[in-house]
Amino acid sequence: MTVEETKHDLWLKRVQITIAILAGLATLILGIYNVKKNIFSNKEAEQAPPPVVQKSEGSPIKSALEETGAAWIKKLGTPKSQSGESTQK
């Protein structure tokens, strides 16, 4: 039993092929751009000094929590009551 392709099926195939070709071209263009950017990059940009990190006083754990801003980590350290709610607010 053979299934014949309708005009709609052929049209969909053409659309898919066109999209695939356009995506391939876009990928190729972006790849060439990135290679050129990496090969011909400015040497001064590679020798830039690293950013200065300000150290805060206090315990290293507290400063790490403040730097990352991880509120959920702070919540893990608070004691919980029997009902499961945090006792500190």
BAFI-3210 file (N, C-alpha, C; in Angstrom, 3 decimals, decimal comma, padded with zeros to 6 digits):
// residues 89
n [1|2|3|4|5|6|7|8|9|10|11|12|13|14|15|16|17|18|19|20|21|22|23|24|25|26|27|28|29|30|31|32|33|34|35|36|37|38|39|40|41|42|43|44|45|46|47|48|49|50|51|52|53|54|55|56|57|58|59|60|61|62|63|64|65|66|67|68|69|70|71|72|73|74|75|76|77|78|79|80|81|82|83|84|85|86|87|88|89]
n.u [000,847|000,819|001,457|000,411|001,854|000,424|-000,317|-000,178|001,493|003,894|004,346|004,741|007,129|008,866|008,828|009,976|012,534|013,451|013,505|015,413|017,685|017,991|018,470|020,855|022,539|022,468|023,699|026,222|027,119|027,170|029,072|031,376|031,660|032,212|034,636|036,290|036,193|037,493|040,019|041,093|041,094|041,583|044,695|045,106|042,776|042,918|044,855|043,780|043,340|042,287|039,002|038,590|037,889|035,976|036,580|034,590|034,198|033,962|032,455|033,474|031,438|029,125|029,781|029,949|027,302|026,117|027,331|026,472|023,776|021,906|019,009|017,526|019,369|019,922|017,457|017,542|019,147|017,664|015,920|013,206|009,784|007,524|005,354|006,466|006,931|008,961|010,631|011,853|011,459]
n.v [-001,170|002,036|005,418|008,415|011,613|014,673|017,965|019,714|018,361|018,369|021,110|021,657|020,233|021,771|024,159|023,318|022,585|025,050|026,514|024,999|025,445|028,229|028,348|026,928|028,642|030,916|029,871|029,292|031,888|033,102|031,446|031,995|034,691|034,529|033,099|034,882|037,003|035,893|035,188|037,538|039,281|042,060|042,489|043,926|043,695|041,151|041,435|042,838|044,025|041,905|042,070|043,882|042,490|043,342|042,798|041,855|042,500|040,140|036,893|034,338|032,805|034,337|036,574|035,338|034,575|037,097|038,136|036,460|036,678|034,783|034,097|031,868|030,129|031,364|031,009|028,295|028,092|029,007|028,196|025,836|025,512|023,086|022,986|023,451|025,983|028,884|030,220|032,645|035,892]
n.w [000,000|-001,018|-000,154|-001,389|-001,894|-001,076|-002,479|-000,397|001,425|-000,035|-000,145|002,586|002,971|001,381|002,815|005,242|004,336|003,425|005,838|007,203|005,616|005,915|008,693|008,819|007,358|009,023|011,300|010,253|009,607|012,160|013,364|011,832|012,467|015,242|015,210|013,807|015,618|017,830|016,831|015,716|017,838|020,085|021,564|023,896|025,324|026,336|028,275|030,341|033,678|036,390|037,922|040,985|044,078|046,793|050,169|052,870|056,369|059,072|059,504|057,183|056,051|056,392|054,830|052,361|051,965|051,828|049,562|047,461|047,730|048,337|049,426|050,039|051,125|053,498|054,734|055,212|057,430|059,551|062,578|062,798|063,764|065,286|063,550|061,121|060,254|060,018|062,827|063,076|061,730]
ca.u [000,000|001,637|000,784|000,820|002,023|-000,463|000,339|000,073|002,683|005,061|004,549|005,342|008,529|009,616|008,956|010,956|013,859|013,830|013,862|016,679|018,768|018,189|019,091|022,251|023,266|022,614|024,710|027,513|027,502|027,545|030,323|032,467|031,808|032,887|036,020|037,013|036,301|038,486|041,353|041,567|040,738|042,572|045,578|044,971|041,614|043,331|045,746|043,070|043,474|041,067|038,232|038,954|036,802|036,071|036,343|033,855|034,633|033,032|032,725|033,485|030,149|028,199|030,129|029,594|025,854|025,790|027,806|025,640|022,393|021,077|018,089|017,070|020,390|019,704|016,270|017,895|019,815|016,752|015,259|011,788|008,932|006,915|004,427|007,238|007,118|010,164|010,362|012,375|010,910]
ca.v [000,000|003,230|006,653|009,488|012,902|015,708|019,251|020,288|017,697|018,872|022,494|021,590|019,822|022,927|025,104|022,751|022,669|026,465|026,868|024,328|026,142|029,525|028,103|026,563|029,852|031,754|029,226|029,492|033,299|033,324|030,737|032,762|035,906|034,192|032,728|036,123|037,784|035,272|035,189|038,899|040,112|043,029|041,909|044,688|043,197|039,949|041,795|043,712|043,534|041,267|042,968|043,860|042,040|043,942|041,831|042,416|041,980|039,194|035,494|034,093|032,267|035,455|037,390|034,584|034,684|038,446|038,339|035,743|037,095|033,584|034,159|030,528|029,525|031,953|030,380|026,953|028,192|029,428|027,057|025,676|025,009|021,799|023,088|023,586|027,379|029,488|030,977|033,990|036,566]
ca.w [000,000|-001,106|000,216|-002,276|-001,232|-001,601|-002,705|000,934|001,963|-000,754|000,291|003,923|002,811|000,899|003,931|006,178|003,725|003,430|007,216|007,527|004,915|006,576|010,005|008,556|006,982|010,218|012,137|009,605|009,757|013,568|013,608|011,231|013,274|016,503|014,926|013,505|016,846|018,705|016,214|015,501|018,993|020,532|022,581|025,140|026,052|027,057|029,362|031,273|035,052|036,905|038,780|042,394|044,934|048,118|051,231|053,998|057,657|059,661|059,181|055,741|055,620|056,301|053,670|051,157|051,808|051,402|048,193|046,507|047,876|048,328|050,554|050,400|051,986|054,818|055,304|055,672|058,715|060,618|063,219|062,461|064,843|065,007|062,421|059,904|059,923|060,555|064,057|062,907|060,544]
c.u [000,898|000,793|001,302|000,902|001,111|000,332|000,681|001,329|003,956|005,376|005,206|006,803|009,382|009,835|010,010|012,376|014,348|014,258|015,196|017,859|019,050|018,855|020,559|023,095|023,488|023,687|026,104|027,999|027,935|028,855|031,520|032,724|032,567|034,348|036,836|037,227|037,385|039,892|041,917|041,201|041,900|043,397|045,460|043,805|041,970|044,175|045,080|043,208|042,173|040,305|038,613|037,728|037,004|035,724|035,625|034,355|033,572|033,380|032,679|032,156|029,144|028,505|029,793|028,098|025,455|026,208|026,891|024,185|021,441|020,192|017,636|018,091|020,236|018,507|016,589|018,516|018,897|016,077|013,769|011,038|008,346|006,001|005,151|007,458|008,363|009,804|010,882|011,813|011,606]
c.v [001,240|004,448|007,751|010,795|013,927|016,990|019,914|019,675|018,196|020,302|022,529|021,167|020,990|023,947|024,601|022,855|024,108|026,909|026,242|025,023|027,489|029,367|027,721|027,764|030,769|031,181|029,419|030,922|033,591|032,624|031,483|034,030|035,617|033,815|033,980|036,946|037,211|035,341|036,599|039,828|041,012|042,417|042,638|044,188|041,950|040,282|042,732|043,155|042,904|042,229|042,789|043,482|042,648|042,893|042,517|041,772|041,030|037,782|035,278|033,550|033,396|036,308|036,663|034,656|036,067|038,693|037,655|036,160|035,921|033,561|032,769|029,807|030,076|031,323|028,989|026,985|028,591|028,206|027,031|025,113|023,667|021,854|023,271|025,024|027,914|030,305|032,397|034,600|037,858]
c.w [000,000|-000,769|-000,688|-001,508|-001,895|-001,834|-001,379|001,553|001,285|-000,344|001,673|003,850|002,337|002,003|004,917|005,619|003,726|004,815|007,605|006,856|005,572|007,942|009,835|008,181|008,183|011,142|011,560|009,786|011,188|013,912|013,044|012,031|014,568|016,279|014,637|014,768|017,755|018,124|016,135|016,653|019,384|021,661|023,915|025,972|026,862|028,277|030,362|032,687|035,534|037,811|040,252|043,213|046,312|049,166|052,383|055,288|058,200|059,233|057,671|055,225|055,446|055,082|052,373|050,901|051,316|049,964|047,192|046,593|047,896|049,563|050,987|051,257|053,402|055,496|055,843|057,072|059,856|061,229|062,882|063,667|064,428|063,780|061,091|059,490|060,602|061,785|063,966|061,652|060,329]
res [m|t|v|e|e|t|k|h|d|l|w|l|k|r|v|q|i|t|i|a|i|l|a|g|l|a|t|l|i|l|g|i|y|n|v|k|k|n|i|f|s|n|k|e|a|e|q|a|p|p|p|v|v|q|k|s|e|g|s|p|i|k|s|a|l|e|e|t|g|a|a|w|i|k|k|l|g|t|p|k|s|q|s|g|e|s|t|q|k]
***
